[in-house]
Amino acid sequence: MDIELVEIPKWNCCGAVSSLTADDVMHHVAPIRNLIRVIEMNEEGLVNDEKRLIVFCSMCFNVLRRSNKRVKEDPKFLETINSFMDEERDYDGSVKVMHFLEILRDIGFYKVKERVKKPLKGLKVSAYYGCTLLRPRGVGIDDPEAPSIMEKFIESLGAEVVDNPYKSLCCGSYHTVGGNKELVAERAYKIINAARERGADLIITSCPLCAFNLDNRQELTKKIHPDFEHMPVLYFTQLMALAMGMESETGFDGNYIDPRPLLRERGFLEG
């Protein structure tokens, strides 16, 4: 796509969740420190475009953008955040946080289509957004009630879009490690079955936690619901790599439900 992505030196975890309380300062320190690193990268010549932080994970994107929005809209809060930093500089609110799908949309999905070497014609794909890619309004990358960005992405790869009424239903989030795995399994049952009933072959998402809950929890889903049928759940970049002829970069061996038998049967993978 003629984009060179440069990893942030000395990056730290964004915190994984965004605070919902107005007086919580500490949850914003980690994400803002990453934004300071982006400014430093520009000053050091490590990147040569505008101050953009490109994020692939929906949860990280949500946390980083919400913290950035908060300090941009509240100078006093920004001053408080900067007082906690051990950096040589303060954050000035100049970084733009963007999800990679937004980058592709800005470049133009028609350009994504031009790069496709193996169109996924006949493959029926359901988009799963989850919570953090779309909400809250003003932070998410698309209309939370009627999103279309992932559908346009799917179409650019030559695949067929299958709509799912539960594409923005919460997958159960951290209940998967908080002692309520059954709740997550029930959500997986509902979301995956809805996709299958509408003819989908597989689901794509951009959230690692959603991917885990919908993919790895299928074993528990099967135990609770013996009638349940497994379905591959891919990270959206895996599908992109496949369509662009980069089979060695797809990482399908890391999926719990192996998508390769399906893709070989449809002629998208060899061997």
VENURTA-V408558 format. One record per residue. N is the residue number from 0. RES is the residue in three letters. SS is DSSP state (h for helix, s for strand, l for the rest). PHI is phi in whole degrees, 0 to 359 (* if undefined). D_FIRST is the distance of its C-alpha to the first C-alpha in Angstrom with 2 decimals. Layout:
{{N RES SS PHI D_FIRST} {N RES SS PHI D_FIRST}}
This chain:
{{0 MET l * 0.00} {1 ASP l 60 3.83} {2 ILE l 239 5.42} {3 GLU l 257 8.60} {4 LEU l 263 10.70} {5 VAL l 243 14.39} {6 GLU l 290 17.13} {7 ILE l 287 20.12} {8 PRO l 294 23.16} {9 LYS l 58 26.22} {10 TRP l 292 24.55} {11 ASN l 230 27.01} {12 CYS l 304 27.15} {13 CYS l 287 26.74} {14 GLY l 110 29.94} {15 ALA l 74 28.54} {16 VAL l 226 30.66} {17 SER l 259 31.29} {18 SER l 292 34.91} {19 LEU l 254 36.70} {20 THR l 249 39.57} {21 ALA l 292 39.77} {22 ASP l 263 41.65} {23 ASP l 274 39.40} {24 VAL l 270 38.03} {25 MET h 297 37.16} {26 HIS h 290 34.35} {27 HIS h 260 32.44} {28 VAL h 294 32.91} {29 ALA h 299 30.32} {30 PRO h 296 27.38} {31 ILE h 292 28.42} {32 ARG h 300 28.73} {33 ASN h 297 25.02} {34 LEU h 290 24.35} {35 ILE h 297 26.68} {36 ARG h 299 24.65} {37 VAL h 297 21.58} {38 ILE h 299 23.91} {39 GLU h 298 25.18} {40 MET h 298 21.79} {41 ASN h 296 21.30} {42 GLU h 292 24.85} {43 GLU l 272 24.51} {44 GLY l 79 21.51} {45 LEU l 286 19.30} {46 VAL l 227 16.61} {47 ASN l 234 16.54} {48 ASP l 254 15.29} {49 GLU l 297 17.53} {50 LYS l 283 19.09} {51 ARG s 240 16.72} {52 LEU s 250 17.05} {53 ILE s 264 14.25} {54 VAL s 238 16.04} {55 PHE l 260 15.41} {56 CYS l 270 19.14} {57 SER h 300 20.93} {58 MET h 291 24.12} {59 CYS h 299 22.83} {60 PHE h 302 20.99} {61 ASN h 297 24.31} {62 VAL h 296 26.41} {63 LEU h 295 24.40} {64 ARG h 290 24.05} {65 ARG h 294 27.71} {66 SER h 295 29.00} {67 ASN h 297 27.05} {68 LYS h 297 28.41} {69 ARG h 298 31.85} {70 VAL h 286 32.18} {71 LYS h 291 30.81} {72 GLU h 271 33.41} {73 ASP l 225 36.24} {74 PRO h 303 36.96} {75 LYS h 293 39.90} {76 PHE h 293 37.88} {77 LEU h 299 35.32} {78 GLU h 299 38.29} {79 THR h 296 39.53} {80 ILE h 301 36.22} {81 ASN h 298 36.06} {82 SER h 290 39.63} {83 PHE h 271 38.54} {84 MET l 281 35.90} {85 ASP l 257 36.78} {86 GLU l 275 34.12} {87 GLU l 283 35.13} {88 ARG l 237 33.39} {89 ASP l 265 33.41} {90 TYR l 278 30.50} {91 ASP l 247 30.32} {92 GLY l 79 28.12} {93 SER l 267 25.36} {94 VAL l 273 22.35} {95 LYS s 252 20.15} {96 VAL s 267 19.36} {97 MET s 225 16.42} {98 HIS s 280 15.36} {99 PHE h 299 11.74} {100 LEU h 297 12.51} {101 GLU h 294 13.54} {102 ILE h 298 10.33} {103 LEU h 297 8.73} {104 ARG h 295 12.05} {105 ASP h 292 12.07} {106 ILE h 294 8.89} {107 GLY l 118 10.49} {108 PHE h 295 10.71} {109 TYR h 294 11.39} {110 LYS h 284 7.86} {111 VAL h 297 7.21} {112 LYS h 301 10.38} {113 GLU h 296 9.51} {114 ARG h 273 7.36} {115 VAL l 290 10.45} {116 LYS l 258 12.88} {117 LYS l 226 15.60} {118 PRO l 304 16.26} {119 LEU l 272 18.32} {120 LYS l 296 21.07} {121 GLY l 92 24.23} {122 LEU l 277 22.88} {123 LYS s 258 24.19} {124 VAL s 238 22.35} {125 SER s 254 23.82} {126 ALA s 274 21.96} {127 TYR l 240 23.82} {128 TYR l 272 23.27} {129 GLY l 72 26.30} {130 CYS l 270 27.74} {131 THR l 279 25.62} {132 LEU l 279 22.43} {133 LEU l 244 24.61} {134 ARG l 236 27.77} {135 PRO l 284 29.49} {136 ARG l 301 28.86} {137 GLY l 97 27.46} {138 VAL l 246 25.46} {139 GLY l 297 23.57} {140 ILE l 270 20.31} {141 ASP l 204 22.04} {142 ASP l 298 25.56} {143 PRO l 294 27.36} {144 GLU l 269 29.63} {145 ALA l 216 27.29} {146 PRO l 289 23.62} {147 SER l 218 21.09} {148 ILE h 296 17.58} {149 MET h 287 17.41} {150 GLU h 295 19.06} {151 LYS h 294 16.51} {152 PHE h 297 13.79} {153 ILE h 300 16.16} {154 GLU h 298 16.78} {155 SER h 294 13.20} {156 LEU l 270 13.46} {157 GLY l 91 16.75} {158 ALA l 274 19.06} {159 GLU s 260 22.10} {160 VAL s 278 22.57} {161 VAL s 242 25.82} {162 ASP l 286 27.10} {163 ASN l 225 28.98} {164 PRO l 297 31.58} {165 TYR l 254 31.15} {166 LYS l 291 27.40} {167 SER l 240 28.15} {168 LEU l 287 31.35} {169 CYS l 300 31.59} {170 CYS l 278 31.29} {171 GLY l 111 34.11} {172 SER h 48 32.11} {173 TYR h 284 34.19} {174 HIS h 301 37.13} {175 THR h 295 35.65} {176 VAL l 240 37.02} {177 GLY l 254 39.73} {178 GLY l 92 42.27} {179 ASN l 226 41.34} {180 LYS h 296 39.12} {181 GLU h 296 40.97} {182 LEU h 299 39.62} {183 VAL h 297 36.04} {184 ALA h 297 37.01} {185 GLU h 292 38.50} {186 ARG h 295 35.35} {187 ALA h 299 33.33} {188 TYR h 301 35.97} {189 LYS h 292 35.71} {190 ILE h 292 31.92} {191 ILE h 290 31.33} {192 ASN h 297 34.38} {193 ALA h 296 33.31} {194 ALA h 293 30.00} {195 ARG h 295 31.97} {196 GLU h 299 34.63} {197 ARG l 264 32.10} {198 GLY l 100 30.79} {199 ALA l 290 27.69} {200 ASP l 269 26.80} {201 LEU s 202 24.83} {202 ILE s 239 23.63} {203 ILE s 240 20.38} {204 THR s 213 20.44} {205 SER l 237 18.66} {206 CYS l 246 21.90} {207 PRO h 299 23.14} {208 LEU h 289 26.72} {209 CYS h 299 26.38} {210 ALA h 299 24.82} {211 PHE h 296 27.84} {212 ASN h 294 30.33} {213 LEU h 277 29.21} {214 ASP h 263 28.62} {215 ASN l 292 31.15} {216 ARG l 281 33.86} {217 GLN h 294 34.14} {218 GLU h 296 36.85} {219 LEU h 292 38.97} {220 THR h 301 38.23} {221 LYS h 294 39.61} {222 LYS h 292 42.72} {223 ILE h 284 43.42} {224 HIS l 236 42.62} {225 PRO l 303 43.51} {226 ASP l 280 42.31} {227 PHE l 292 38.72} {228 GLU l 249 36.16} {229 HIS l 295 33.15} {230 MET l 219 29.62} {231 PRO s 296 26.33} {232 VAL s 236 24.34} {233 LEU s 249 20.69} {234 TYR s 286 18.30} {235 PHE h 302 15.51} {236 THR h 286 12.87} {237 GLN h 296 15.30} {238 LEU h 294 15.12} {239 MET h 295 11.34} {240 ALA h 297 11.73} {241 LEU h 299 14.65} {242 ALA h 292 13.17} {243 MET l 266 10.43} {244 GLY l 76 13.42} {245 MET l 252 13.25} {246 GLU h 302 16.80} {247 SER h 290 17.81} {248 GLU h 256 15.43} {249 THR l 286 16.64} {250 GLY l 67 19.67} {251 PHE h 296 21.91} {252 ASP h 292 24.93} {253 GLY h 268 24.71} {254 ASN l 281 25.28} {255 TYR l 291 28.94} {256 ILE l 270 29.03} {257 ASP l 294 27.48} {258 PRO l 277 25.14} {259 ARG h 295 25.29} {260 PRO h 302 28.61} {261 LEU h 297 27.39} {262 LEU h 290 24.14} {263 ARG h 292 26.21} {264 GLU h 300 28.74} {265 ARG l 274 26.25} {266 GLY l 88 24.86} {267 PHE l 266 21.36} {268 LEU l 229 22.39} {269 GLU l 260 24.70} {270 GLY l 81 27.77}}
